[in-house]
């Protein structure tokens, strides 16, 4: 696996592959990798002859008092996992490399309608930060396809919309969530959970799955479903 830290290095290697007519798959991440990330790389390898992943903790998607400073940065351990997974190229840029001018002065990408709902209602700058960094990474890596986990469903919808609206020639592939044996979705932030919180966390998925099964079975009393779910 080759590791590069600058856009020039990334584009130089991508250009070589492009001249050879190779198909390129891209997996953007913030690092602190777990099995779910590695599954994305494995899926990418099945769909393309060359695979690129990025590791970049993006400051523009963190709001005030969020965990940007404390977000785990584990590049060496992540690189070892990616080597084992057969990745071709790791792009690990610096913050100045991604944002060479003050963030407030940089061009930003926003996706109306989808960014202010659900998670975006309590994180007003988050999805603009996501859309901006993903747009930059797409322009830098110039992949044919990009893979994202369905765990972050709103992220996936925002990215699909920006690709459609901005005419990126990239196919966006959503990959089903990888879960722990007790049903908890794998996430880099699971490490923040205390032992007690970790024991309780799978109840959320179990409750949602049970409610979904009842909906598929014909239940249409939505208020009753919601009320019963809250008691779990």
C-alpha positions as CSV (number, residue, x, y, z in Angstrom):
1,X,0.0,0.0,0.0
2,X,1.2,3.5,-0.9
3,X,0.5,6.3,1.5
4,X,0.5,10.0,0.3
5,X,-0.2,13.2,2.2
6,X,-0.6,15.8,-0.6
7,X,-3.1,16.4,-3.4
8,X,-0.3,16.5,-5.9
9,X,0.9,13.0,-4.9
10,X,-2.7,11.6,-5.0
11,X,-3.5,13.1,-8.4
12,X,-0.2,11.8,-9.8
13,X,-1.0,8.2,-8.9
14,X,-4.6,8.5,-10.0
15,X,-3.5,9.8,-13.3
16,X,-1.3,6.7,-13.9
17,X,-4.2,4.5,-13.2
18,X,-6.5,6.5,-15.4
19,X,-4.0,6.3,-18.3
20,X,-4.0,2.5,-17.9
21,X,-7.9,2.5,-18.0
22,X,-8.3,1.2,-14.5
23,X,-11.5,1.7,-12.5
24,X,-11.0,3.5,-9.2
25,X,-13.0,3.1,-6.0
26,X,-12.9,5.5,-3.1
27,X,-13.6,5.1,0.7
28,X,-13.5,8.3,2.7
29,X,-13.1,8.0,6.4
30,X,-12.1,9.9,9.5
31,X,-9.8,7.1,10.7
32,X,-10.0,5.1,14.0
33,X,-11.0,2.3,11.8
34,X,-13.2,-0.7,12.8
35,X,-14.5,-3.7,11.0
36,X,-17.2,-1.6,9.3
37,X,-14.6,0.5,7.5
38,X,-12.6,-2.5,6.4
39,X,-15.8,-4.1,5.0
40,X,-16.2,-0.9,2.8
41,X,-12.6,-1.5,1.5
42,X,-13.4,-5.1,0.8
43,X,-16.5,-4.1,-1.1
44,X,-14.5,-1.5,-3.0
45,X,-12.0,-4.1,-4.1
46,X,-14.8,-6.2,-5.5
47,X,-16.0,-3.3,-7.6
48,X,-12.8,-1.7,-8.9
49,X,-9.3,-2.6,-10.0
50,X,-7.8,0.2,-7.8
51,X,-8.9,1.3,-4.3
52,X,-8.2,4.6,-2.5
53,X,-9.1,5.5,1.1
54,X,-8.7,8.7,2.9
55,X,-8.2,9.4,6.6
56,X,-9.0,13.0,7.6
57,X,-10.6,14.3,10.8
58,X,-12.5,17.1,9.2
59,X,-12.8,20.2,11.4
60,X,-15.6,21.8,9.4
61,X,-18.2,19.1,10.4
62,X,-17.6,19.6,14.1
63,X,-19.7,22.2,16.0
64,X,-18.7,24.1,19.1
65,X,-18.1,21.9,22.1
66,X,-18.0,18.7,20.0
67,X,-15.2,16.2,20.0
68,X,-12.9,17.4,17.2
69,X,-9.9,17.9,19.5
70,X,-10.4,14.5,21.3
71,X,-11.4,12.5,18.2
72,X,-9.1,9.5,18.1
73,X,-6.3,9.8,15.6
74,X,-4.8,6.3,15.0
75,X,-3.1,6.6,11.7
76,X,-0.4,3.9,12.2
77,X,-2.9,1.3,13.4
78,X,-5.3,2.3,10.7
79,X,-2.7,1.9,8.0
80,X,-1.9,-1.6,9.2
81,X,-5.5,-2.6,8.9
82,X,-5.7,-1.2,5.4
83,X,-2.5,-3.0,4.3
84,X,-4.1,-6.2,5.5
85,X,-7.3,-5.4,3.6
86,X,-5.4,-5.0,0.3
87,X,-5.9,-1.2,-0.1
88,X,-3.8,0.3,-3.0
89,X,-3.5,3.9,-1.8
90,X,-4.1,5.8,1.5
91,X,-4.5,9.6,1.3
92,X,-3.9,11.2,4.7
93,X,-3.8,15.0,4.2
94,X,-3.2,17.6,6.8
95,X,-5.7,20.3,7.8
96,X,-3.7,23.0,6.0
97,X,-3.5,20.8,3.0
98,X,-7.3,20.5,2.8
99,X,-8.0,24.1,4.0
100,X,-5.1,26.3,3.1
101,X,-7.0,29.5,4.1
102,X,-9.0,30.3,7.2
103,X,-12.1,28.1,7.3
104,X,-14.4,31.1,7.4
105,X,-12.9,32.3,4.1
106,X,-13.1,29.0,2.3
107,X,-15.8,28.1,-0.2
108,X,-18.5,25.8,1.3
109,X,-21.0,23.4,-0.1
110,X,-24.5,23.2,1.3
111,X,-27.3,20.7,0.5
112,X,-30.7,22.3,1.2
113,X,-33.7,20.3,2.5
114,X,-31.7,17.3,3.6
115,X,-29.1,19.0,5.9
116,X,-31.4,20.7,8.5
117,X,-33.5,17.7,9.5
118,X,-32.9,14.8,11.8
119,X,-29.3,15.0,13.1
120,X,-28.9,18.3,11.3
121,X,-31.6,19.9,13.5
122,X,-29.2,19.9,16.4
123,X,-25.9,20.1,14.5
124,X,-26.6,23.1,12.1
125,X,-23.1,23.2,10.5
126,X,-22.4,19.5,10.4
127,X,-23.8,18.6,7.0
128,X,-22.3,21.6,5.3
129,X,-18.9,20.5,6.6
130,X,-19.6,16.9,5.3
131,X,-20.7,18.1,1.9
132,X,-17.7,20.5,1.6
133,X,-15.0,17.9,2.5
134,X,-16.6,15.1,0.4
135,X,-16.8,17.5,-2.6
136,X,-13.1,18.3,-2.1
137,X,-12.1,14.7,-1.7
138,X,-14.1,13.7,-4.8
139,X,-12.3,16.4,-6.8
140,X,-8.9,15.3,-5.5
141,X,-9.3,11.5,-5.9
142,X,-11.5,11.6,-9.0
143,X,-12.9,8.1,-8.4
144,X,-15.4,6.2,-10.5
145,X,-17.3,4.9,-7.5
146,X,-17.4,5.9,-3.8
147,X,-18.6,3.7,-1.0
148,X,-20.3,4.8,2.3
149,X,-21.9,2.8,5.1
150,X,-25.6,3.0,5.5
151,X,-25.2,3.5,9.3
152,X,-24.9,7.2,8.6
153,X,-28.0,7.2,6.4
154,X,-28.5,11.0,6.4
155,X,-24.8,11.4,5.3
156,X,-25.5,9.0,2.5
157,X,-28.6,10.9,1.4
158,X,-26.8,14.3,1.5
159,X,-23.9,12.9,-0.6
160,X,-26.2,11.3,-3.2
161,X,-28.0,14.6,-3.5
162,X,-24.8,16.7,-3.9
163,X,-23.4,14.2,-6.5
164,X,-26.6,14.6,-8.5
165,X,-26.9,18.3,-8.2
166,X,-23.2,19.1,-8.9
167,X,-22.9,16.5,-11.7
168,X,-20.0,14.5,-10.2
169,X,-19.4,11.5,-12.5
170,X,-19.3,9.1,-9.5
171,X,-21.5,6.2,-8.6
172,X,-22.4,6.3,-4.9
173,X,-22.6,2.8,-3.3
174,X,-24.4,2.4,0.0
175,X,-23.1,-0.6,2.0
176,X,-25.3,-2.2,4.8
177,X,-24.3,-1.5,8.3
178,X,-21.8,-3.9,10.0
179,X,-23.0,-4.7,13.5
180,X,-21.6,-6.2,16.7
181,X,-22.9,-9.6,17.7
182,X,-25.5,-8.0,19.9
183,X,-26.8,-5.7,17.1
184,X,-25.0,-2.5,18.0
185,X,-23.8,-0.7,14.8
186,X,-20.0,-0.6,14.7
187,X,-18.8,3.0,15.2
188,X,-15.6,4.8,16.0
189,X,-17.4,6.6,18.8
190,X,-18.5,3.4,20.5
191,X,-15.3,3.7,22.5
192,X,-16.8,6.7,24.3
193,X,-19.4,4.5,25.9
194,X,-19.0,3.4,29.5
195,X,-19.6,-0.3,30.3
196,X,-23.1,0.5,31.5
197,X,-23.9,2.5,28.4
198,X,-22.4,-0.2,26.1
199,X,-24.7,-2.7,27.7
200,X,-27.8,-0.6,27.1
201,X,-27.0,0.7,23.6
202,X,-28.1,-2.5,21.7
203,X,-31.7,-2.0,23.0
204,X,-32.1,0.9,20.6
205,X,-31.5,-1.3,17.6
206,X,-33.6,-4.1,19.0
207,X,-36.5,-1.7,19.6
208,X,-36.2,-0.2,16.1
209,X,-36.0,-3.7,14.5
210,X,-39.1,-4.9,16.4
211,X,-41.0,-1.8,15.4
212,X,-40.0,-2.2,11.8
213,X,-41.2,-5.9,11.9
214,X,-44.6,-4.8,13.2
215,X,-44.9,-2.2,10.5
216,X,-44.1,-4.8,7.8
217,X,-46.8,-7.0,9.5
218,X,-49.4,-4.4,9.0
219,X,-49.4,-2.3,12.2
220,X,-50.5,1.2,11.4
221,X,-51.1,2.7,14.9
222,X,-48.0,4.8,14.8
223,X,-48.6,6.5,18.1
224,X,-48.9,3.2,19.9
225,X,-45.7,1.9,18.3
226,X,-43.9,5.0,19.3
227,X,-45.3,4.9,22.9
228,X,-44.3,1.3,23.3
229,X,-40.9,1.8,21.9
230,X,-40.2,4.5,24.5
231,X,-40.9,2.1,27.3
232,X,-38.1,-0.3,26.2
